[in-house]
Amino acid sequence: MSTTTAAVAPLTIEDAEALVTAARRAAEDAGVTVSVTVLDAGGHLLAFRRDDRAVLISGETSTRKAYTALQLNAPTADLVDAVQPGGLFHTLPTALDRPLLFIAGGVPVHRDGRLIGAIGVGGGAPEQDHGFATAAVQSLA
């Protein structure tokens, strides 16, 4: 008996640009300037955009949020408590030499139930960034 797995289309540059556009549109509607990062399943940069007036650090935070969501296959908003003292991942931020960031705003991207990338948004309040990233992912479906 052989088992075959249907191929799932990877996240394309067109998908990545659509995610950036949707996240920026949601942020603009809320009057917030942001940076948006989209990574493919391998953690490689597919798209990045920083609004002219977004705080400079938002570029770094959006990238780290996307990376964290990708590596743990979970929205960063769901991981905030896990890194608090006594939490499951309490030592993870300092245990690895990787750019993890446990602040809301990173969301994994799935296609047909498979992880194909992640988006990170930085520049607004964490809850806002999470909302912008989630809206972008929902628009891709």
N, CA, C and O atoms as CSV, one atom per row, in Angstrom:
chain,resi,resn,atom,element,x,y,z
A,1,MET,N,N,0.847,-1.178,0.000
A,1,MET,CA,C,0.000,0.000,0.000
A,1,MET,C,C,0.887,1.234,0.000
A,1,MET,O,O,1.725,1.397,0.888
A,2,SER,N,N,0.715,2.087,-0.969
A,2,SER,CA,C,1.521,3.301,-1.021
A,2,SER,C,C,0.661,4.502,-0.630
A,2,SER,O,O,-0.540,4.562,-0.896
A,3,THR,N,N,1.321,5.429,-0.003
A,3,THR,CA,C,0.645,6.649,0.417
A,3,THR,C,C,1.241,7.808,-0.365
A,3,THR,O,O,2.460,7.970,-0.418
A,4,THR,N,N,0.399,8.590,-0.953
A,4,THR,CA,C,0.895,9.762,-1.665
A,4,THR,C,C,0.366,11.006,-0.979
A,4,THR,O,O,-0.741,11.026,-0.441
A,5,THR,N,N,1.165,12.012,-1.012
A,5,THR,CA,C,0.786,13.279,-0.427
A,5,THR,C,C,0.636,14.287,-1.555
A,5,THR,O,O,1.552,14.490,-2.352
A,6,ALA,N,N,-0.510,14.901,-1.609
A,6,ALA,CA,C,-0.738,15.909,-2.643
A,6,ALA,C,C,0.168,17.109,-2.379
A,6,ALA,O,O,0.308,17.564,-1.243
A,7,ALA,N,N,0.762,17.597,-3.421
A,7,ALA,CA,C,1.619,18.775,-3.291
A,7,ALA,C,C,0.775,19.997,-2.963
A,7,ALA,O,O,-0.323,20.177,-3.490
A,8,VAL,N,N,1.299,20.813,-2.103
A,8,VAL,CA,C,0.637,22.063,-1.742
A,8,VAL,C,C,1.446,23.186,-2.370
A,8,VAL,O,O,2.666,23.245,-2.221
A,9,ALA,N,N,0.765,24.066,-3.065
A,9,ALA,CA,C,1.460,25.177,-3.718
A,9,ALA,C,C,2.152,26.049,-2.673
A,9,ALA,O,O,1.553,26.401,-1.657
A,10,PRO,N,N,3.403,26.392,-2.923
A,10,PRO,CA,C,4.125,27.242,-1.973
A,10,PRO,C,C,3.596,28.678,-2.007
A,10,PRO,O,O,2.845,29.065,-2.902
A,11,LEU,N,N,3.999,29.426,-1.035
A,11,LEU,CA,C,3.673,30.844,-0.993
A,11,LEU,C,C,4.460,31.524,-2.116
A,11,LEU,O,O,5.684,31.415,-2.175
A,12,THR,N,N,3.762,32.214,-2.993
A,12,THR,CA,C,4.411,32.873,-4.127
A,12,THR,C,C,4.675,34.337,-3.834
A,12,THR,O,O,4.175,34.885,-2.852
A,13,ILE,N,N,5.457,34.960,-4.684
A,13,ILE,CA,C,5.701,36.393,-4.535
A,13,ILE,C,C,4.395,37.163,-4.699
A,13,ILE,O,O,4.194,38.189,-4.049
A,14,GLU,N,N,3.513,36.677,-5.556
A,14,GLU,CA,C,2.208,37.330,-5.722
A,14,GLU,C,C,1.397,37.224,-4.436
A,14,GLU,O,O,0.747,38.186,-4.027
A,15,ASP,N,N,1.436,36.040,-3.788
A,15,ASP,CA,C,0.765,35.876,-2.495
A,15,ASP,C,C,1.357,36.842,-1.472
A,15,ASP,O,O,0.630,37.503,-0.730
A,16,ALA,N,N,2.681,36.911,-1.444
A,16,ALA,CA,C,3.367,37.761,-0.475
A,16,ALA,C,C,3.001,39.223,-0.674
A,16,ALA,O,O,2.752,39.937,0.297
A,17,GLU,N,N,2.966,39.672,-1.913
A,17,GLU,CA,C,2.599,41.060,-2.187
A,17,GLU,C,C,1.148,41.327,-1.809
A,17,GLU,O,O,0.822,42.410,-1.322
A,18,ALA,N,N,0.269,40.338,-2.032
A,18,ALA,CA,C,-1.134,40.484,-1.641
A,18,ALA,C,C,-1.253,40.580,-0.117
A,18,ALA,O,O,-2.064,41.352,0.394
A,19,LEU,N,N,-0.456,39.805,0.603
A,19,LEU,CA,C,-0.472,39.864,2.067
A,19,LEU,C,C,-0.012,41.233,2.565
A,19,LEU,O,O,-0.630,41.813,3.458
A,20,VAL,N,N,1.069,41.745,1.988
A,20,VAL,CA,C,1.572,43.068,2.372
A,20,VAL,C,C,0.508,44.126,2.111
A,20,VAL,O,O,0.243,44.969,2.968
A,21,THR,N,N,-0.094,44.085,0.939
A,21,THR,CA,C,-1.112,45.069,0.573
A,21,THR,C,C,-2.296,45.009,1.529
A,21,THR,O,O,-2.780,46.046,1.982
A,22,ALA,N,N,-2.764,43.810,1.839
A,22,ALA,CA,C,-3.921,43.667,2.726
A,22,ALA,C,C,-3.604,44.148,4.143
A,22,ALA,O,O,-4.429,44.816,4.766
A,23,ALA,N,N,-2.429,43.819,4.652
A,23,ALA,CA,C,-2.050,44.255,5.997
A,23,ALA,C,C,-1.915,45.777,6.055
A,23,ALA,O,O,-2.378,46.411,7.003
A,24,ARG,N,N,-1.283,46.353,5.043
A,24,ARG,CA,C,-1.112,47.811,5.008
A,24,ARG,C,C,-2.458,48.515,4.878
A,24,ARG,O,O,-2.673,49.562,5.487
A,25,ARG,N,N,-3.363,47.947,4.088
A,25,ARG,CA,C,-4.693,48.537,3.936
A,25,ARG,C,C,-5.436,48.531,5.277
A,25,ARG,O,O,-6.058,49.526,5.651
A,26,ALA,N,N,-5.368,47.420,5.989
A,26,ALA,CA,C,-6.013,47.332,7.303
A,26,ALA,C,C,-5.409,48.355,8.270
A,26,ALA,O,O,-6.129,48.992,9.038
A,27,ALA,N,N,-4.086,48.505,8.226
A,27,ALA,CA,C,-3.418,49.471,9.099
A,27,ALA,C,C,-3.798,50.902,8.724
A,27,ALA,O,O,-4.076,51.723,9.598
A,28,GLU,N,N,-3.809,51.196,7.435
A,28,GLU,CA,C,-4.205,52.533,6.981
A,28,GLU,C,C,-5.613,52.869,7.425
A,28,GLU,O,O,-5.881,53.991,7.855
A,29,ASP,N,N,-6.531,51.888,7.322
A,29,ASP,CA,C,-7.916,52.103,7.748
A,29,ASP,C,C,-7.999,52.438,9.228
A,29,ASP,O,O,-8.920,53.130,9.662
A,30,ALA,N,N,-7.033,51.947,10.007
A,30,ALA,CA,C,-6.991,52.213,11.442
A,30,ALA,C,C,-6.127,53.426,11.771
A,30,ALA,O,O,-6.006,53.801,12.937
A,31,GLY,N,N,-5.524,54.046,10.750
A,31,GLY,CA,C,-4.680,55.217,10.970
A,31,GLY,C,C,-3.331,54.889,11.584
A,31,GLY,O,O,-2.757,55.703,12.306
A,32,VAL,N,N,-2.824,53.693,11.297
A,32,VAL,CA,C,-1.559,53.226,11.875
A,32,VAL,C,C,-0.542,52.997,10.756
A,32,VAL,O,O,-0.875,52.434,9.713
A,33,THR,N,N,0.693,53.434,10.976
A,33,THR,CA,C,1.764,53.178,10.015
A,33,THR,C,C,2.551,51.963,10.504
A,33,THR,O,O,2.887,51.861,11.684
A,34,VAL,N,N,2.839,51.044,9.580
A,34,VAL,CA,C,3.438,49.767,9.971
A,34,VAL,C,C,4.531,49.327,9.013
A,34,VAL,O,O,4.726,49.894,7.938
A,35,SER,N,N,5.230,48.295,9.448
A,35,SER,CA,C,6.110,47.510,8.596
A,35,SER,C,C,5.498,46.127,8.503
A,35,SER,O,O,4.910,45.626,9.461
A,36,VAL,N,N,5.647,45.508,7.322
A,36,VAL,CA,C,5.094,44.173,7.094
A,36,VAL,C,C,6.183,43.308,6.473
A,36,VAL,O,O,6.854,43.714,5.525
A,37,THR,N,N,6.345,42.100,7.029
A,37,THR,CA,C,7.310,41.137,6.523
A,37,THR,C,C,6.583,39.846,6.185
A,37,THR,O,O,5.738,39.389,6.954
A,38,VAL,N,N,6.907,39.254,5.036
A,38,VAL,CA,C,6.358,37.949,4.659
A,38,VAL,C,C,7.530,37.014,4.377
A,38,VAL,O,O,8.422,37.326,3.590
A,39,LEU,N,N,7.504,35.849,5.047
A,39,LEU,CA,C,8.529,34.826,4.876
A,39,LEU,C,C,7.910,33.589,4.245
A,39,LEU,O,O,6.735,33.300,4.467
A,40,ASP,N,N,8.701,32.850,3.452
A,40,ASP,CA,C,8.217,31.578,2.906
A,40,ASP,C,C,8.425,30.493,3.955
A,40,ASP,O,O,8.908,30.774,5.052
A,41,ALA,N,N,8.065,29.258,3.625
A,41,ALA,CA,C,8.135,28.148,4.583
A,41,ALA,C,C,9.549,27.879,5.082
A,41,ALA,O,O,9.721,27.324,6.167
A,42,GLY,N,N,10.562,28.261,4.310
A,42,GLY,CA,C,11.947,28.076,4.720
A,42,GLY,C,C,12.495,29.230,5.534
A,42,GLY,O,O,13.658,29.210,5.938
A,43,GLY,N,N,11.669,30.234,5.779
A,43,GLY,CA,C,12.108,31.398,6.546
A,43,GLY,C,C,12.793,32.455,5.698
A,43,GLY,O,O,13.413,33.373,6.235
A,44,HIS,N,N,12.689,32.336,4.377
A,44,HIS,CA,C,13.323,33.298,3.478
A,44,HIS,C,C,12.382,34.470,3.211
A,44,HIS,O,O,11.170,34.294,3.081
A,45,LEU,N,N,12.951,35.651,3.132
A,45,LEU,CA,C,12.173,36.861,2.892
A,45,LEU,C,C,11.561,36.856,1.496
A,45,LEU,O,O,12.268,36.718,0.498
A,46,LEU,N,N,10.233,37.007,1.436
A,46,LEU,CA,C,9.538,37.135,0.153
A,46,LEU,C,C,9.112,38.574,-0.105
A,46,LEU,O,O,9.138,39.041,-1.244
A,47,ALA,N,N,8.721,39.274,0.953
A,47,ALA,CA,C,8.276,40.661,0.783
A,47,ALA,C,C,8.463,41.417,2.092
A,47,ALA,O,O,8.326,40.862,3.182
A,48,PHE,N,N,8.780,42.699,1.948
A,48,PHE,CA,C,8.924,43.586,3.102
A,48,PHE,C,C,8.523,44.982,2.671
A,48,PHE,O,O,8.845,45.422,1.567
A,49,ARG,N,N,7.821,45.667,3.547
A,49,ARG,CA,C,7.447,47.055,3.264
A,49,ARG,C,C,7.342,47.802,4.574
A,49,ARG,O,O,6.664,47.352,5.498
A,50,ARG,N,N,8.011,48.950,4.663
A,50,ARG,CA,C,7.885,49.836,5.823
A,50,ARG,C,C,7.296,51.140,5.356
A,50,ARG,O,O,7.839,51.796,4.467
A,51,ASP,N,N,6.178,51.520,5.957
A,51,ASP,CA,C,5.587,52.811,5.635
A,51,ASP,C,C,6.591,53.909,5.977
A,51,ASP,O,O,7.379,53.772,6.913
A,52,ASP,N,N,6.557,54.988,5.216
A,52,ASP,CA,C,7.508,56.086,5.405
A,52,ASP,C,C,7.542,56.607,6.835
A,52,ASP,O,O,8.609,56.939,7.351
A,53,ARG,N,N,6.399,56.680,7.468
A,53,ARG,CA,C,6.321,57.262,8.803
A,53,ARG,C,C,6.331,56.222,9.919
A,53,ARG,O,O,6.200,56.582,11.089
A,54,ALA,N,N,6.484,54.948,9.587
A,54,ALA,CA,C,6.527,53.908,10.626
A,54,ALA,C,C,7.821,54.025,11.422
A,54,ALA,O,O,8.865,54.387,10.878
A,55,VAL,N,N,7.746,53.721,12.693
A,55,VAL,CA,C,8.953,53.770,13.513
A,55,VAL,C,C,9.973,52.786,12.952
A,55,VAL,O,O,9.609,51.706,12.487
A,56,LEU,N,N,11.229,53.155,12.995
A,56,LEU,CA,C,12.273,52.348,12.363
A,56,LEU,C,C,12.348,50.930,12.921
A,56,LEU,O,O,12.573,49.984,12.166
A,57,ILE,N,N,12.166,50.771,14.206
A,57,ILE,CA,C,12.283,49.441,14.807
A,57,ILE,C,C,11.182,48.501,14.329
A,57,ILE,O,O,11.306,47.285,14.478
A,58,SER,N,N,10.117,49.035,13.764
A,58,SER,CA,C,9.013,48.186,13.307
A,58,SER,C,C,9.456,47.228,12.204
A,58,SER,O,O,8.876,46.153,12.048
A,59,GLY,N,N,10.464,47.604,11.450
A,59,GLY,CA,C,10.988,46.693,10.432
A,59,GLY,C,C,11.577,45.448,11.051
A,59,GLY,O,O,11.341,44.336,10.579
A,60,GLU,N,N,12.335,45.632,12.096
A,60,GLU,CA,C,12.939,44.501,12.807
A,60,GLU,C,C,11.879,43.687,13.531
A,60,GLU,O,O,11.912,42.457,13.490
A,61,THR,N,N,10.938,44.353,14.194
A,61,THR,CA,C,9.930,43.602,14.947
A,61,THR,C,C,9.010,42.814,14.014
A,61,THR,O,O,8.616,41.693,14.335
A,62,SER,N,N,8.665,43.392,12.863
A,62,SER,CA,C,7.786,42.646,11.942
A,62,SER,C,C,8.479,41.384,11.450
A,62,SER,O,O,7.840,40.340,11.313
A,63,THR,N,N,9.771,41.469,11.187
A,63,THR,CA,C,10.522,40.311,10.709
A,63,THR,C,C,10.647,39.242,11.791
A,63,THR,O,O,10.479,38.054,11.518
A,64,ARG,N,N,10.939,39.661,13.001
A,64,ARG,CA,C,11.076,38.695,14.100
A,64,ARG,C,C,9.734,38.049,14.441
A,64,ARG,O,O,9.684,36.865,14.773
A,65,LYS,N,N,8.658,38.811,14.362
A,65,LYS,CA,C,7.331,38.237,14.620
A,65,LYS,C,C,6.988,37.185,13.566
A,65,LYS,O,O,6.474,36.117,13.897
A,66,ALA,N,N,7.269,37.484,12.306
A,66,ALA,CA,C,7.006,36.516,11.241
A,66,ALA,C,C,7.840,35.259,11.462
A,66,ALA,O,O,7.327,34.147,11.332
A,67,TYR,N,N,9.100,35.419,11.788
A,67,TYR,CA,C,9.994,34.284,11.996
A,67,TYR,C,C,9.511,33.412,13.161
A,67,TYR,O,O,9.519,32.185,13.066
A,68,THR,N,N,9.097,34.042,14.240
A,68,THR,CA,C,8.617,33.309,15.410
A,68,THR,C,C,7.344,32.535,15.079
A,68,THR,O,O,7.218,31.363,15.436
A,69,ALA,N,N,6.398,33.188,14.395
A,69,ALA,CA,C,5.152,32.521,14.006
A,69,ALA,C,C,5.441,31.329,13.099
A,69,ALA,O,O,4.794,30.288,13.210
A,70,LEU,N,N,6.407,31.480,12.208
A,70,LEU,CA,C,6.768,30.399,11.295
A,70,LEU,C,C,7.401,29.232,12.047
A,70,LEU,O,O,6.993,28.084,11.870
A,71,GLN,N,N,8.381,29.517,12.874
A,71,GLN,CA,C,9.120,28.457,13.559
A,71,GLN,C,C,8.249,27.666,14.531
A,71,GLN,O,O,8.436,26.460,14.691
A,72,LEU,N,N,7.300,28.336,15.177
A,72,LEU,CA,C,6.453,27.662,16.158
A,72,LEU,C,C,5.066,27.353,15.606
A,72,LEU,O,O,4.227,26.792,16.311
A,73,ASN,N,N,4.822,27.721,14.332
A,73,ASN,CA,C,3.555,27.448,13.658
A,73,ASN,C,C,2.368,27.871,14.516
A,73,ASN,O,O,1.404,27.127,14.698
A,74,ALA,N,N,2.473,29.097,15.037
A,74,ALA,CA,C,1.412,29.627,15.889
A,74,ALA,C,C,1.453,31.148,15.843
A,74,ALA,O,O,2.523,31.734,15.679
A,75,PRO,N,N,0.301,31.792,15.985
A,75,PRO,CA,C,0.310,33.249,16.082
A,75,PRO,C,C,1.106,33.676,17.315
A,75,PRO,O,O,0.977,33.072,18.379
A,76,THR,N,N,1.915,34.698,17.175
A,76,THR,CA,C,2.710,35.151,18.315
A,76,THR,C,C,1.815,35.631,19.450
A,76,THR,O,O,2.217,35.577,20.612
A,77,ALA,N,N,0.618,36.095,19.137
A,77,ALA,CA,C,-0.323,36.518,20.189
A,77,ALA,C,C,-0.650,35.362,21.120
A,77,ALA,O,O,-0.928,35.578,22.299
A,78,ASP,N,N,-0.621,34.131,20.603
A,78,ASP,CA,C,-0.936,32.948,21.410
A,78,ASP,C,C,0.257,32.476,22.234
A,78,ASP,O,O,0.113,31.582,23.068
A,79,LEU,N,N,1.421,33.059,22.014
A,79,LEU,CA,C,2.644,32.583,22.662
A,79,LEU,C,C,3.155,33.498,23.763
A,79,LEU,O,O,4.092,33.142,24.476
A,80,VAL,N,N,2.553,34.668,23.910
A,80,VAL,CA,C,3.041,35.665,24.866
A,80,VAL,C,C,3.114,35.091,26.279
A,80,VAL,O,O,4.123,35.266,26.962
A,81,ASP,N,N,2.071,34.417,26.720
A,81,ASP,CA,C,2.067,33.867,28.083
A,81,ASP,C,C,3.073,32.735,28.254
A,81,ASP,O,O,3.572,32.519,29.358
A,82,ALA,N,N,3.378,32.012,27.184
A,82,ALA,CA,C,4.278,30.860,27.264
A,82,ALA,C,C,5.709,31.250,27.606
A,82,ALA,O,O,6.475,30.402,28.063
A,83,VAL,N,N,6.096,32.510,27.400
A,83,VAL,CA,C,7.468,32.926,27.704
A,83,VAL,C,C,7.565,33.676,29.030
A,83,VAL,O,O,8.639,34.145,29.407
A,84,GLN,N,N,6.460,33.786,29.724
A,84,GLN,CA,C,6.480,34.411,31.047
A,84,GLN,C,C,7.095,33.434,32.053
A,84,GLN,O,O,7.116,32.230,31.796
A,85,PRO,N,N,7.594,33.921,33.185
A,85,PRO,CA,C,8.159,33.019,34.192
A,85,PRO,C,C,7.178,31.879,34.509
A,85,PRO,O,O,6.003,32.112,34.793
A,86,GLY,N,N,7.684,30.663,34.454
A,86,GLY,CA,C,6.862,29.491,34.695
A,86,GLY,C,C,6.174,28.958,33.452
A,86,GLY,O,O,5.569,27.887,33.493
A,87,GLY,N,N,6.259,29.690,32.346
A,87,GLY,CA,C,5.620,29.276,31.102
A,87,GLY,C,C,6.412,28.200,30.381
A,87,GLY,O,O,7.603,28.014,30.628
A,88,LEU,N,N,5.733,27.494,29.484
A,88,LEU,CA,C,6.326,26.388,28.737
A,88,LEU,C,C,7.610,26.783,27.995
A,88,LEU,O,O,8.565,26.008,27.947
A,89,PHE,N,N,7.629,27.989,27.418
A,89,PHE,CA,C,8.784,28.443,26.634
A,89,PHE,C,C,9.569,29.554,27.329
A,89,PHE,O,O,10.209,30.370,26.666
A,90,HIS,N,N,9.522,29.589,28.660
A,90,HIS,CA,C,10.144,30.679,29.410
A,90,HIS,C,C,11.588,30.948,29.002
A,90,HIS,O,O,11.979,32.110,28.886
A,91,THR,N,N,12.386,29.917,28.782
A,91,THR,CA,C,13.802,30.118,28.461
A,91,THR,C,C,14.078,30.183,26.962
A,91,THR,O,O,15.209,30.447,26.554
A,92,LEU,N,N,13.063,29.945,26.140
A,92,LEU,CA,C,13.285,29.893,24.691
A,92,LEU,C,C,13.846,31.183,24.095
A,92,LEU,O,O,14.736,31.108,23.247
A,93,PRO,N,N,13.365,32.372,24.502
A,93,PRO,CA,C,13.913,33.583,23.876
A,93,PRO,C,C,15.419,33.755,24.058
A,93,PRO,O,O,16.071,34.368,23.213
A,94,THR,N,N,15.974,33.233,25.129
A,94,THR,CA,C,17.410,33.384,25.364
A,94,THR,C,C,18.191,32.108,25.076
A,94,THR,O,O,19.421,32.138,25.038
A,95,ALA,N,N,17.498,30.981,24.873
A,95,ALA,CA,C,18.179,29.705,24.659
A,95,ALA,C,C,18.700,29.550,23.235
A,95,ALA,O,O,19.653,28.806,23.002
A,96,LEU,N,N,18.095,30.231,22.298
A,96,LEU,CA,C,18.465,30.100,20.895
A,96,LEU,C,C,19.126,31.373,20.393
A,96,LEU,O,O,18.824,32.473,20.855
A,97,ASP,N,N,20.013,31.208,19.460
A,97,ASP,CA,C,20.642,32.369,18.830
A,97,ASP,C,C,19.856,32.721,17.570
A,97,ASP,O,O,20.425,32.835,16.484
A,98,ARG,N,N,18.557,32.890,17.724
A,98,ARG,CA,C,17.668,33.181,16.598
A,98,ARG,C,C,16.794,34.374,16.963
A,98,ARG,O,O,16.599,34.661,18.144
A,99,PRO,N,N,16.275,35.060,15.974
A,99,PRO,CA,C,15.526,36.305,16.214
A,99,PRO,C,C,14.056,36.092,16.584
A,99,PRO,O,O,13.169,36.567,15.875
A,100,LEU,N,N,13.791,35.389,17.677
A,100,LEU,CA,C,12.416,35.181,18.107
A,100,LEU,C,C,11.889,36.420,18.833
A,100,LEU,O,O,12.635,37.117,19.520
A,101,LEU,N,N,10.592,36.679,18.670
A,101,LEU,CA,C,9.969,37.801,19.361
A,101,LEU,C,C,8.546,37.404,19.724
A,101,LEU,O,O,7.719,37.127,18.854
A,102,PHE,N,N,8.280,37.383,21.010
A,102,PHE,CA,C,6.993,36.918,21.506
A,102,PHE,C,C,6.087,38.106,21.829
A,102,PHE,O,O,5.715,38.335,22.980
A,103,ILE,N,N,5.748,38.843,20.791
A,103,ILE,CA,C,4.820,39.970,20.865
A,103,ILE,C,C,3.807,39.767,19.747
A,103,ILE,O,O,4.177,39.377,18.640
A,104,ALA,N,N,2.551,40.022,20.021
A,104,ALA,CA,C,1.494,39.819,19.024
A,104,ALA,C,C,1.807,40.574,17.738
A,104,ALA,O,O,2.324,41.691,17.760
A,105,GLY,N,N,1.475,39.925,16.597
A,105,GLY,CA,C,1.686,40.540,15.293
A,105,GLY,C,C,2.247,39.587,14.256
A,105,GLY,O,O,2.350,39.943,13.082
A,106,GLY,N,N,2.612,38.381,14.669
A,106,GLY,CA,C,3.092,37.366,13.744
A,106,GLY,C,C,2.040,36.282,13.584
A,106,GLY,O,O,1.473,35.815,14.572
A,107,VAL,N,N,1.775,35.877,12.340
A,107,VAL,CA,C,0.738,34.870,12.070
A,107,VAL,C,C,1.249,33.911,10.992
A,107,VAL,O,O,1.723,34.350,9.944
A,108,PRO,N,N,1.150,32.590,11.249
A,108,PRO,CA,C,1.540,31.636,10.207
A,108,PRO,C,C,0.537,31.657,9.060
A,108,PRO,O,O,-0.627,32.016,9.241
A,109,VAL,N,N,1.003,31.270,7.885
A,109,VAL,CA,C,0.139,31.192,6.694
A,109,VAL,C,C,0.057,29.730,6.282
A,109,VAL,O,O,1.080,29.074,6.086
A,110,HIS,N,N,-1.159,29.226,6.153
A,110,HIS,CA,C,-1.389,27.831,5.767
A,110,HIS,C,C,-2.135,27.764,4.440
A,110,HIS,O,O,-2.911,28.656,4.095
A,111,ARG,N,N,-1.883,26.698,3.715
A,111,ARG,CA,C,-2.641,26.399,2.492
A,111,ARG,C,C,-2.964,24.913,2.546
A,111,ARG,O,O,-2.074,24.078,2.703
A,112,ASP,N,N,-4.234,24.599,2.416
A,112,ASP,CA,C,-4.678,23.197,2.487
A,112,ASP,C,C,-4.148,22.509,3.740
A,112,ASP,O,O,-3.763,21.340,3.703
A,113,GLY,N,N,-4.132,23.245,4.852
A,113,GLY,CA,C,-3.706,22.679,6.129
A,113,GLY,C,C,-2.209,22.573,6.327
A,113,GLY,O,O,-1.769,22.068,7.360
A,114,ARG,N,N,-1.408,23.031,5.373
A,114,ARG,CA,C,0.058,22.955,5.474
A,114,ARG,C,C,0.649,24.346,5.670
A,114,ARG,O,O,0.181,25.322,5.083
A,115,LEU,N,N,1.671,24.421,6.494
A,115,LEU,CA,C,2.373,25.669,6.748
A,115,LEU,C,C,3.176,26.059,5.507
A,115,LEU,O,O,4.027,25.291,5.057
A,116,ILE,N,N,2.913,27.250,4.946
A,116,ILE,CA,C,3.634,27.681,3.748
A,116,ILE,C,C,4.385,28.996,3.947
A,116,ILE,O,O,5.069,29.459,3.034
A,117,GLY,N,N,4.267,29.603,5.134
A,117,GLY,CA,C,4.965,30.854,5.387
A,117,GLY,C,C,4.397,31.548,6.598
A,117,GLY,O,O,3.663,30.957,7.389
A,118,ALA,N,N,4.751,32.826,6.733
A,118,ALA,CA,C,4.259,33.618,7.855
A,118,ALA,C,C,4.332,35.090,7.504
A,118,ALA,O,O,5.110,35.511,6.648
A,119,ILE,N,N,3.495,35.865,8.192
A,119,ILE,CA,C,3.497,37.317,8.053
A,119,ILE,C,C,3.723,37.925,9.431
A,119,ILE,O,O,3.236,37.413,10.439
A,120,GLY,N,N,4.460,39.011,9.458
A,120,GLY,CA,C,4.663,39.760,10.691
A,120,GLY,C,C,4.364,41.222,10.438
A,120,GLY,O,O,4.738,41.775,9.403
A,121,VAL,N,N,3.687,41.846,11.392
A,121,VAL,CA,C,3.364,43.269,11.303
A,121,VAL,C,C,3.877,43.946,12.568
A,121,VAL,O,O,3.674,43.442,13.672
A,122,GLY,N,N,4.536,45.077,12.408
A,122,GLY,CA,C,5.032,45.857,13.535
A,122,GLY,C,C,4.749,47.333,13.312
A,122,GLY,O,O,4.698,47.794,12.172
A,123,GLY,N,N,4.568,48.065,14.383
A,123,GLY,CA,C,4.366,49.504,14.278
A,123,GLY,C,C,3.183,50.012,15.063
A,123,GLY,O,O,3.175,51.157,15.513
A,124,GLY,N,N,2.177,49.165,15.231
A,124,GLY,CA,C,1.017,49.546,16.033
A,124,GLY,C,C,1.118,48.904,17.399
A,124,GLY,O,O,2.152,48.338,17.755
A,125,ALA,N,N,0.039,48.994,18.163
A,125,ALA,CA,C,-0.027,48.246,19.418
A,125,ALA,C,C,-0.049,46.762,19.049
A,125,ALA,O,O,-0.531,46.411,17.972
A,126,PRO,N,N,0.459,45.889,19.913
A,126,PRO,CA,C,0.495,44.464,19.569
A,126,PRO,C,C,-0.842,43.905,19.098
A,126,PRO,O,O,-0.883,43.140,18.135
A,127,GLU,N,N,-1.931,44.274,19.759
A,127,GLU,CA,C,-3.247,43.760,19.365
A,127,GLU,C,C,-3.623,44.255,17.965
A,127,GLU,O,O,-4.234,43.525,17.185
A,128,GLN,N,N,-3.254,45.499,17.658
A,128,GLN,CA,C,-3.517,46.035,16.320
A,128,GLN,C,C,-2.714,45.260,15.283
A,128,GLN,O,O,-3.258,44.845,14.260
A,129,ASP,N,N,-1.426,45.062,15.542
A,129,ASP,CA,C,-0.566,44.343,14.607
A,129,ASP,C,C,-1.111,42.945,14.337
A,129,ASP,O,O,-1.118,42.482,13.197
A,130,HIS,N,N,-1.568,42.278,15.393
A,130,HIS,CA,C,-2.153,40.944,15.236
A,130,HIS,C,C,-3.386,41.018,14.337
A,130,HIS,O,O,-3.568,40.176,13.458
A,131,GLY,N,N,-4.220,42.012,14.554
A,131,GLY,CA,C,-5.415,42.168,13.732
A,131,GLY,C,C,-5.091,42.422,12.276
A,131,GLY,O,O,-5.755,41.881,11.392
A,132,PHE,N,N,-4.085,43.235,12.012
A,132,PHE,CA,C,-3.698,43.537,10.626
A,132,PHE,C,C,-3.152,42.279,9.937
A,132,PHE,O,O,-3.483,41.997,8.786
A,133,ALA,N,N,-2.315,41.534,10.658
A,133,ALA,CA,C,-1.731,40.304,10.105
A,133,ALA,C,C,-2.823,39.250,9.851
A,133,ALA,O,O,-2.828,38.586,8.815
A,134,THR,N,N,-3.731,39.113,10.798
A,134,THR,CA,C,-4.822,38.149,10.651
A,134,THR,C,C,-5.722,38.513,9.491
A,134,THR,O,O,-6.137,37.640,8.729
A,135,ALA,N,N,-6.029,39.790,9.348
A,135,ALA,CA,C,-6.868,40.236,8.226
A,135,ALA,C,C,-6.189,39.908,6.896
A,135,ALA,O,O,-6.846,39.484,5.944
A,136,ALA,N,N,-4.877,40.106,6.837
A,136,ALA,CA,C,-4.145,39.811,5.600
A,136,ALA,C,C,-4.211,38.322,5.269
A,136,ALA,O,O,-4.449,37.956,4.119
A,137,VAL,N,N,-4.005,37.470,6.255
A,137,VAL,CA,C,-4.031,36.024,6.026
A,137,VAL,C,C,-5.429,35.599,5.584
A,137,VAL,O,O,-5.570,34.778,4.677
A,138,GLN,N,N,-6.450,36.146,6.212
A,138,GLN,CA,C,-7.829,35.804,5.835
A,138,GLN,C,C,-8.153,36.251,4.418
A,138,GLN,O,O,-8.943,35.610,3.726
A,139,SER,N,N,-7.546,37.347,3.986
A,139,SER,CA,C,-7.811,37.848,2.625
A,139,SER,C,C,-7.174,36.958,1.554
A,139,SER,O,O,-7.598,36.976,0.398
A,140,LEU,N,N,-6.168,36.190,1.935
A,140,LEU,CA,C,-5.470,35.322,0.988
A,140,LEU,C,C,-6.284,34.075,0.646
A,140,LEU,O,O,-6.121,33.486,-0.422
A,141,ALA,N,N,-7.151,33.690,1.557
A,141,ALA,CA,C,-7.923,32.442,1.380
A,141,ALA,C,C,-8.863,32.495,0.192
A,141,ALA,O,O,-9.571,31.525,-0.078
